[in-house]
């Protein structure tokens, strides 16, 4: 995998470290996989040609690729609030959601993840793909979209299948 300009990758034993404009990420390689950096690319080799070795090689390849992309450009997920009276605000690194419950829901983002709010759109971004996805999923879990009225927190590109309500016969 080629390393883009502005990103440096170091390999020390089983540790891989990538540094770029978005930050620094570290990874411990799974067993049976070794990494080297040469000619502006990261090369992963499998120590054993078994099925387990191939699985670890694919896992390590994707983890390193996500790490390099994350420190180069970063990842982001957008969530959308749907519902009357549903609001979101960020104060001091804490996301406060008003979702129709008796009290507001507060969420503190993990280190390395930035949460921004614009109107009814919540944007979760950061260099670590796993942390960004996990933070977005946790925010969505506070009030997932329901199929009858469609209100709740949904991903920006998510389609919620609507169900017909009860009919009076």
Secondary structure, DSSP 8 states (H G I E B T S, - for coil): -B--TT-EEEEETTEEEEEETTEEEEEE--TTEEEEEETTEEEEEES--SHHHHHHHHHHHHHHHHHHHHHHT-EEEEEEEESTT-EEEEETTEEEEE-SSSS-EEEE--TTEEEEEETTEEEEEES-HHHHHHHHHHHHHTSB--TTT--EEEETT------------
